[in-house]
């Protein structure tokens, strides 16, 4: 019983210290989303924080020349969810598309 009285606070302290370092700053977090380019769903890693605009990407070459149109970014690779409801594009604070360089 005495060991339990000591170990529970020690384990709680260890958990609290571990959780203190287990966070990510939301503004710099990339996540996988999807774009539909000419009927093909492509997974992309994007950073679309904020709201007010539609999150968009554009594929460019190493010189910055466009390789695709500006594409809306979706959370799943479909225009409809499993219930048949339309899927809205992700939101972003930026009005400009995120450029993805294809080499």
C-alpha positions as CSV (number, residue, x, y, z in Angstrom):
1,X,0.0,0.0,0.0
2,X,2.8,2.4,0.8
3,X,4.4,1.8,-2.6
4,X,1.1,2.7,-4.3
5,X,1.0,6.0,-2.4
6,X,4.5,6.9,-3.8
7,X,4.2,5.5,-7.3
8,X,0.9,7.1,-8.3
9,X,2.2,10.7,-7.9
10,X,5.5,9.7,-9.5
11,X,3.7,8.2,-12.5
12,X,1.4,11.3,-12.7
13,X,4.4,13.6,-12.7
14,X,6.1,11.5,-15.4
15,X,3.0,11.7,-17.6
16,X,2.7,15.4,-17.1
17,X,6.3,16.0,-18.2
18,X,5.9,13.7,-21.2
19,X,2.7,15.5,-22.4
20,X,4.3,18.9,-22.0
21,X,6.6,18.0,-24.9
22,X,4.0,16.2,-27.0
23,X,2.5,19.1,-28.9
24,X,2.8,20.6,-32.4
25,X,2.4,24.2,-33.3
26,X,-0.7,24.2,-35.5
27,X,0.5,26.9,-37.9
28,X,3.5,24.8,-39.1
29,X,1.8,21.4,-39.2
30,X,1.6,19.7,-42.6
31,X,-1.1,17.2,-43.1
32,X,-2.2,15.0,-46.0
33,X,-5.1,16.2,-48.1
34,X,-6.2,15.5,-51.6
35,X,-6.6,17.4,-54.9
36,X,-8.4,16.2,-58.1
37,X,-6.3,16.9,-61.1
38,X,-8.0,15.9,-64.4
39,X,-10.1,13.2,-62.7
40,X,-7.2,11.7,-60.6
41,X,-7.1,12.1,-56.8
42,X,-3.6,13.0,-55.7
43,X,-2.4,13.1,-52.0
44,X,-0.6,16.3,-51.1
45,X,1.0,17.5,-47.9
46,X,-0.4,21.0,-47.2
47,X,-0.4,23.7,-44.5
48,X,-3.8,25.4,-44.7
49,X,-4.3,27.3,-41.4
50,X,-7.1,29.7,-40.8
51,X,-10.3,30.4,-42.6
52,X,-12.0,32.8,-45.0
53,X,-10.6,31.4,-48.3
54,X,-10.5,28.1,-50.0
55,X,-7.2,26.2,-49.6
56,X,-5.7,25.7,-53.0
57,X,-2.5,24.3,-54.5
58,X,-0.7,24.5,-57.8
59,X,2.0,22.2,-59.1
60,X,5.0,24.1,-60.5
61,X,8.4,23.2,-61.9
62,X,11.7,24.3,-60.3
63,X,11.5,27.6,-62.2
64,X,8.1,28.3,-60.8
65,X,6.3,27.7,-64.1
66,X,2.8,26.2,-63.6
67,X,2.4,22.5,-64.4
68,X,-1.3,22.4,-63.4
69,X,-4.3,24.7,-62.9
70,X,-5.0,26.0,-59.4
71,X,-6.6,23.1,-57.5
72,X,-8.9,23.1,-54.5
73,X,-7.8,20.9,-51.6
74,X,-10.2,18.4,-50.0
75,X,-9.9,16.4,-46.7
76,X,-10.8,13.1,-48.4
77,X,-10.3,11.8,-52.0
78,X,-13.9,12.3,-53.0
79,X,-16.4,15.1,-53.8
80,X,-19.0,13.2,-51.6
81,X,-18.8,11.6,-48.2
82,X,-20.1,8.1,-47.4
83,X,-23.6,9.5,-46.9
84,X,-23.6,11.2,-50.3
85,X,-23.3,14.7,-48.9
86,X,-20.9,17.1,-50.8
87,X,-17.5,17.5,-49.3
88,X,-16.3,21.1,-48.9
89,X,-12.8,22.1,-49.8
90,X,-10.5,22.9,-46.8
91,X,-10.3,26.5,-45.7
92,X,-7.2,28.7,-45.6
93,X,-6.4,32.2,-44.4
94,X,-4.4,32.8,-47.6
95,X,-6.0,33.8,-50.9
96,X,-2.9,32.5,-52.8
97,X,-2.4,28.9,-53.7
98,X,0.4,26.9,-52.0
99,X,3.0,26.0,-54.6
100,X,4.1,22.4,-54.8
101,X,7.4,22.0,-56.7
102,X,7.6,19.0,-59.0
103,X,11.2,18.2,-60.1
